[in-house]
């Protein structure tokens, strides 16, 4: 009995220890997966209330069952006195929260159908038909402006525009909105089901621009400005024209005038980029031209006293925009507001005292806030650190600002700080529960010499559970653009690669933004030249610095320009064992005649395809397809108008022609932005296709199964 009891005790103890080990293992952080995308919460568009006590922002979540994203407006207390709470609830998304000037109302955009405006002091007694704003028969409801009282109650619709609202701004006194909506000849052709059914669906164009990647095929509607009375919902169109679009409306401080951006040359749809800043009375009427450059002028912002307008403008084609000041009355040459600016300013804002300007920009792989002193025209950096700061909003009354910030290991969270960047506090902890489950990879930054001995920034992601003395495969990723930058930011795909045991190398070769105009335009005339050297020098530098990388097991990937460079690399070296090219250019000659921006590469090659035909062909990866040996997976979207699907098809068929192991995957309903804003299911599938290909050809896994066979 004693022996039996002892034996039982040992067995029971072993079982208990086993359970403890399993429980401990279950609690250990794991590597991230492609499917974790379904759990992400994305924060954007923060705005401080007028009294400085609250901040409204947007949280977007993924509805896996519906295969779509849903956004809602949330509120957070600036002093952190209570946890953030959801402010809007609806099956339809809500976004673009904007406070009324008195802080009593929060307006936002939503496509929720069938809401009505009830009689209140804020909205009047107008009743809206449930079908208004739904567009033609069978179309989904379009976004309208809704209003919620801070005292509670139901959201009420304010606007009633046939084609919905894209953008809106409160007037300074809170009685009106200026909104951007679309209008055109087709709006007057009748709306009955019979007329809609009989109307021709043939597309007819007279200009070279007739499609755009994000919006698809153009119709005959143009975006114009309307002023909407908040109390009654009555709307008055104040700009018009069938040959141009109006955008980015901004109220003057006294509420009598509106500045906006428009290309009124009549050549906007023939590749003319000459947008200008204009001013119009809030009641409509004659226009006053403010800007004075032959290239793009944008981002008009009124000075607090209403006497000046600041804007960004380019003097020459593809220049980095500068910040300019001009009298709000027009007729006088603009003047530079900042000296020595060699970055790309965005998010322009005045300080309340009118002595400073703020802007956001990418700089050397980071994104930060800067301040311009208008007296000295000097520039200083306000935020700092290895992160990306975006969406800054200011409150002069409380001397505070809010912004979103992320880094290598975190998606965006909300922060508040003094306008000088001090006393920063974190207000949200989105994704915190998920982060506790995950083990995320470390990223190291280094600098190396590219072509012409230029300094180039490189970033290396170490594999999860990296061990000394072990060799690891590496994936080289090339960013798009080329006018863009990699850096300190959240990259889901890189973390997924690292979780699968890959190192990831990404760099900012010439052509990248954030390093000045000379650096960005250093690619002109020779795509695939010194930019290629910059990238490959980065590979060599990484192999030298990190001896644990297995140079015999390397892959390469990239999208858009990164896809172009992937294709180019394959035609010029056999160093990589596998490649995945996404939305890639293979033939500049056919691309320039079929993309959404006709002949858009002329500034990069010193002329169009008719002037520089041989150069275009010489810089096309298709010319070198006969040299490719690397197994290549091609991912392309059916509705990609930026890099048309024929580019992927040409590359696929050429590689097949020359006996290269290759496959092509088409994504229905998607455009050039598949890996950013595509259907959640497709975005995840795209990443899993990449993992499949690299596992098969870098790891040599002959049993690797493509996603469509799992």
N, C-alpha and C positions, 0 to 999 in steps of 0.2 A: 504493500500500500504506500509505504514511504517513497519507494523508488518510483512508483507510478505517479505519485503526487509531485515529486521533484521533476519528473519528465514533463508533466503537464505544465508546471510553472515555467520551465525553460522555454517550452513551446509558446506559452502565452506571452512571455516576455519578448520573444523574438517577433511574434506577431505585432505586439504593441510598438516595438522599435521600428518595424517595417511601416506601420501606419504613420508614425511620427515622421519617418523619412519621406514618405509619399506626400504628407501634408506640407513639409518644409519645401519639398521640390515644387509643389503646386504654388507656393507663395513666392518662389524665386522669380525675378523679372525675366521676361522672355524677349526675344528679338521681335521687331515690328514686322507686320505682314502687309501685303497689298490690301487685304480685306479690312484692315484697321481703318481704312479711309471711311468706312461706313460709320465709325464711331466719332470721327472728328467733329469738333465745334469750331466754327470760324467766326472771328470777331472783326467788325469793320465799322467805319463811318461814325465815330464818336462826336457828340456835340454837347457842350456845357449849357445848362439852363442860364437864363439872364441873371438870376440871383447867385449863380455860382455854387449852388448846393447839390445839384444833380447832374448826371451826364446820361444822355440817351445814346444808345448804340445798337448795332444790328448783330444778332447771332444767327448764323446759318448752320443748319443741321441736315444730315442726309437721311431721307426716308427710303430705306432699302426696299421696302415692299412696293412703293410707288416708283422707284428708280428716279428720284428727283430730289432737289434740294428745297428746303423750306426755311424762309427767313422770318424772324420776328424782332420786334423792338423790345429792348431791355433797358432798365434804369439801374443806376448805381449811385449811392450816396458818396459825394466827394470826401466827406470826413470819415467814411468807412463805418458809420454808426449802425448800418444794417447791411445784410447780405444783398447782392444784386437780385432784382426780381423782373420777371417777364411782364411787359406792359401790354402787348398786343397778342391776341389769341385768335387764330383763324386758320382754316385749312389752306387758304391762299396766303402767299408770302406778303410780308409788310417790310418796307425798307425806306431809306432816305428820311430818317426822323429830323424834323426841324421845329425848333421852339418858336412860339409866337413871341414878339418883342416884350410882352408883359409877363411871359412865363406861365400863363394860365392854360395854354393849349399846346398840344403837341400834334403837329401835322405829319403825315407820312404818305407814302405811295403804296397802293395795293390794288390788286385786280379782283378783289372779292365782289361777286355779282349781287345785284338786286337790293342793295341798301338804299334807304331813302333819307332825305334831309328833313328833320322835324323842326317845328317852329321854336327857335331859341334866339336869344340876343346875338349869338355868334353866327347862326346859320340862316336866320329868316324862316320863311314858311314855304319854301320851294319844295315840291315833291318830284322825285326823279323816278322815271319809269324803270322797271327792273331790266329792260332790254337795252337801255341807252348805254353807250360805251362798249357794247359788245362787238361792234364792227359788222361785217357782212355775215350773212347766214352761215352758221357752222364754225365761225371763228371764236376763239376764246376771248373773254372779257379783257379789256386793256386796262392798264394801271390808271387810276384816278387819285386825286388828293383826298385823303380822309382826315378827320379831325377828332381828337380825343381830349376831353377835359381832364385836367389834373385833379379834379374833384370826383372823377369817376363817371360812369355811364357808358353807353354804347358809342362806337365809332360812327361818325356821320360823314357822308360823302359831300365834298365841297364842289368839285369840278364835274362837268358834264360834257366833256369834249368827245366827239365821235371817235377820234383816233387816240384817245388817252393822253396821258401826260408823261413826258420823259424826265423833266427837271422842273423844280419850282423854287421860288424865293419869296419870303414874306416882305411886304413893304415895311418901312421903319415904324409906321404908326399901327401896324397890325390889322389894317382894314382891307388890304388887297394882297393878292398873290400875282407875281409874274410867272407864267408857266411856258414851257416849250412843248408844242404839240405839232403834229403833222397835218397838212391840209393840201389839197390839190384838185385838179379837174375831175378825177374819178369820184370825189366825194359828192359831186352834184349830178351823178348819173343815175340816181335812184337807189333805193335800198330794199325794195321788195324782193321776195324770193324769186319771182318770175324774172325781174330785170337782172338779178344777180346771175340766174341760170342762163339767160340769153346773152349776157355780156361776153364779149370776146376775151379769151384768156391768152391770146397771142401777145408776145412781148415785142414792143416796137421802140427803137432807140435812135437818137440822132447825135449822140455824143460818145466819146471813147470810154467813158466810165459808166458802166451800166450794171455793175455788181460789186459787192463788197463782202469780204469774208464773214464778218459778224452778222450782217443783216440779209445777205443773200442778194437776189435779183432786185434792182431798184424798180419802184413803181413811179408814178408821176406825182407823188406827194412830196412836199418839202417841209422842213421844220421851220416854224415861225413862232412869234411871241404873242401871247395873249395876256391881258390883265383881267383878273377875276376878282369880283367883289365877294369878300368872305361871307358877308351877311346874307346876300341873296343868291349867290352862285352865278350871277350874271357874268358873262365873259365877253370881252371885246378883243378882236384880233387887231394888233397894232403894227405888225410888219407883214409883208406879202412879197410874192415874186415866185415865178415858176422856174427860175434859172439859178437859184441859190438857196442856201440854208442859213438860218440864224440860230445862234447858240449862246450859252453861258451868260444869261442876263444877270445884271447886277444893278441894284437900286442905288441912287444917290442918297446922301444922308437926309435930305429934306423930302424925299419921296416924290419929287417932281419929274425926275428923269431916269432913264434906264440905259446903261451901257451894255453892249453885246458884241459878239464876233460874227462876221459874215464875209464871204468872198463875193463881192458884188461886181466882179469884172464880167460876169456872164460866161466865164470860161472854167468854172469850177469842175464841170463834168468833162472837161478836156484837159485834165491833169494840171491845171493852174493851181498853185498853192498860196496865192496871195490873199490870205485872210486879213481883215482889218478890224480895228476897234471903231465902233460907231456909237453915237448917243442919239436917243429919241425921247421925246416927251412921253410921259406915262400915259397920256391920252392919245398917242399916235401923232403922226405928222411928219415933217421934214427931218432928214437925218443930218447929223454933224459927224464928219470924219475926224477921228482923233489920231490914229497912227499914221506913220509916214514912210513905211518901208515897202519895197516891192516883193518881199517874201512874207512868210507867215508871221502875223502879229496875233497874240492870244492873251488870255487871262487878265482882262481889264478889272481893276479894283479901284474904287473911289477912295480918295483921301477922306479922313473924318470930317474935314470942313467943306468937302464937296468941290474944292477948287482945282484939284488935280486928279489925274487918272494914271495909275501905274500899270504897265503891261509888259509882257515878254515879246521880243521881236527879233527876227533874223534879217540881217542886212544882205547877206548873200545866201544862195541856195545851199542847204545843208550846214550852214553855220550853227554853232551852238547859240541858242537864243540869249540875248542880253536883257537886262531889266531897264526899262525906259520910263521916264516921267514926261507927261504932257499936260498942258492946261485943259481943263474939262470943257472949255469953250471951243477948242479946236483952232486950227489956222496957224499954229506956232509949232516950230520944229521940236521934236522930242529930244530929251537929254538923258544921258546915261545916269542911272541912279546908283550904280555900284562900279567901282574900279577893280580891274583884275579878275573879274568873274570868268572862270573857265570850266564851269560845271553847267548842268542843265536844270534850271530852277523850275520848280512846280509848287503848287499850293500856296501861291502868293497871298499874304495877309498884311494889312497895316497894323501897327500898334495904335492903341486908342489915342495917344497923344500926337500922332502924326509925325513922329520923329524917326521912326524905324519901320523897316519892312522885314517880314519873315518869309523864308522859303524852305522847301524840302528838296533834297537831291541825293542821288547816289554818288558816293565818293569812295573810291578804292575798295570796292567790295562790301561797303556798308551803306546804310541809308540814314541821313541825319537832318536835323533842323539847323538852319543858319539865320543870322540876323544881319541886316544892312543898316548901318548908321547913315542916315540921309544927309547929315551935315558934312561928315568926313568922307562919305562914300566907301567906307571900309566894311569888311565882311568878317564876322566871327562865327565860329561853330558853337552851337548851344548844347546839343545833345552829343553824347560820345559813347564809346564802348563797342565791343564786338557784337553788333545787333543791327536790326533794320527798324527804324522809327518812321512811322507813316501816319497820315490822317490827323495831323495836329489841329486842334481847335483851341481858341483863346477866349479868356474872359478878363477884360481889362478892369472890371470893377473889383475883382478879387485877386488880380495879378497872378492868375493861374492858367495852366494849359493842360489839356488831356491829349493822349495819343495812344496808338496801338504800337506794340513792339514785339518782335520775335527774335529768335536766334537759331543756332544749329539744332538745338534740342527741344525747342518749344514753338508751338504755333502762337499766333498773336494773343496777347493779353492787354488789358487796359491799364494805363498809368496816368497819374496826375503829378504835376510838379509846378514850381514857380516858373514864371516866363523866362527866367534866366537859367533854367535847367536844374536848379537846386531843389532840395527837399522832395525828391521823387518818392512816390509811394505807389504800390501796386494795388489796383482796385478789384481785379477779377482773377480767378484761378480756373479758367476753362481747361478742360481736358485733364484736370489734375488726377482724377481717378484712373484714367487711362495711363498717364505717365507712370503711376506707381506700379503698373503691371509690366512696364516695358523696360528693357535695357537698350539704351540708345548709344550710338557710336560716337566716339570722340573725333573731332576734326582739327587738324593742325594746318597752320598757314605758313607758307615759306615764299621766298622771292628768289628768282633765278634770272639768268640772262637769256633774252630772246635774240632774234635777228637784230643786227646793228647794235648789239650790246644793250638793248633797252631792258629795263627792269620789268619783269612780268610776275604777277602774283599767281601763286598756285595754292591749292587746298587739297589736303589728303585725308580721306575718311578711313579710319582704321577698322578692320573687321571686328565684329562682336567677339568677345572672348579671345582676343589676340594673345598668342603665346610666343615667348622668346624661343628662337631657334627653329620656328616653323615657317615654311614658305606659303605665301598666299597669292591667289590670282588677283588681278587688278582690272577694273573697268575705267576707261577714259571717257568722260562725258564732255561734250562741247556745247556751249550755250547757243541760243538762237540770236537773231538780229541781223548782222553781227553787232548792231548798236544796242547792246544790253550788257549786263554784267552778272557773273556769279559772285558769291561772297557769303557773308554771314547772314544766313536766312534759313528758313525751314525748307528742306528738300526731302519729301516723303520717299521718293524713289531711291535716293542715296542711302537712307537708313535701311530700306528693305534690302538693297544690295549687301550692305554691311552685315545684316542679320543672316544672310545666306553665305557669309564667309568671304566676301569680296572686299578688297580695298577699292576706293573710288578716288580717282584724280580728276579735278576740275580746275580750269585756269581762266584767266582773263587776257587773252592774246590781243594784239593790236586790232582795232575795230570795236573794242569794248568801250562802253561809257564809264564815267567815273574817274577818268584819268586825264581829262582835258581834250580839246578839239584836235590837236596834232596827233595824239594817240589814237583817237577814234577814226580820224580820216587817214590814218597810216595804211589803211587797206586799199585805198583808191587805186584802181588800175591793175591790181594784181591779186585778186582773190585767189587763194591757193598758193600764194607766194610766201611772203614773210610771215603772214598769219599762220600758215602751215608750219613754218620753221619755229615760230613762237611756241606752238602747241607741242611739236615733237621734241623741242628742247626741254619742255616741261616733263615729258615722259622720261627723258634721259636723266634730268635732275632728280626726279622722284626715285628712279631706280638706283641712283647713286646715294641718295640720302636715306632711303629705306631699303636696306639690303635684303629684307625679308620678302620683298615683292618678287614673285616668280615671273621673270621676263618671258618665259615660254608659255605663259597662260594669261594673256591679256586680251581684253575685248574693247570695242569702241562703239560709242553710240552718241546720238544727238538729234535734235529736232529743228526743222526750218533751216537757218544757216548752219546749225549744228548737224543737221542731216546732210546738207551740202558738203560740209567739211568731212563728215564720215565717209561719204562717197569718194571725195577727193583723196582722202588718206588711203582708201582701199586701192586706188589706181596708182599709188605712188610708193607703197611699202607693203611687205608681207609680214610685218611684225605682229599683227593681231590675229588671234585664232578664231574670232567671231565678231560679227558686227550686226547692230540693229540700227536701221536708219528710219527716222520718222519724218513725215511730211517734208520730204527732202527735194531739193533742186538737183536735177541731173543734166538738164540741157537749157542753158540760158536763152537760146534763140527761140525755142518754142514757148518757154516760160514767159518771156517778155511780151509775147503776143496774146497770151491767154489768161494771165493773172489779173487780179482785180485792179492793180495799178499799172496800166499799159506803159511799157517802156520805162518802168520805174528804176531801172538799174543804170540809166544814163549818167547820173552823177558819180557812180562807182567806176564807170569804165570810160569816162570822157566822151560819151556820145551814145546814141542808140544803136540797135542792131544793124541798121542800114549804113551807119557811119563806121562802126567798129565790128563788123561781122566776124572777122578772123579772130579778134581778141575774145569776143563772146564765146566762140567755139573752142578756142584754146583754153579758156578757163572753165569749160564745162566738163564735169566728171565723165559724161558719156563718151567723150573722145578717148578716154583712157580705160574704158570698160574691158578691153582686151587684156589689160594687165592684171585684172583682179583675180585673186585666188582664194580670198577669205570667204567662208560661208556667211551669207548675208540674209537677214530677215528684213523685209520692207513693210512698214506700217503706214497706211495712208487713209485719209477720210474721203468719203464720197463727195461731200459738199465743201471741200477745201478750195476756196477761190483765191487764196493768197499764193499757194503753191498747188496748182491744179493737179488733179489725180493723174493726168497723163504723164507727169514727171515721175511718179512712182512706177507707172506702167512701163515707161521707156527704160528705166533702170532695171526693172525686173526682167524684161524680155531680152535686154542686152546681156545681162549676166547669164541667163539661160542659154543664149546663143553661143556664149563663149565657155559653156560647160561648168559654170560656177554653181555650187550648191546654194540654192536660194529659194525662198518662199515669200509670198506676198499676202498680206491680210488687209482687207478693206473694212472700214467701219461705217456702217450706214447711218445717215442722218447727222453725221458729225462734220465739223469744219476744221479750220487750221488750229483751233484751240482745244482739241480733243483732250490733251493731258492736263489742261487747266480747268476748263468749264464744260467738258463733255459729259454725257450721261454718266452717272456714277458707275454703273455696270461696265460701260465701255472703258472708262478711265482705269478701272481696276483690271479689266481684261488686257488692256494695253501693257500694263506693267507685268502681268503674268506671262504674256507672250515674250517679253524681253527676258524674264527669268528662265523660261523654258529654253530659249535659244542659247543663252550663255551656259546653262547647265549642260546642254547637249554637246556644245562644241568647245567650251573652255574646260569644263570638268570631265568631258568625255563620257557623259552618262548616256549610254545608248538606249536606256529605258525611259529617258525623259519624254513625257507626254505633253503634247500641245494642249492649251486650255480648252479647245473645242472637243477634246476627246476625254476629258475628265468628267 
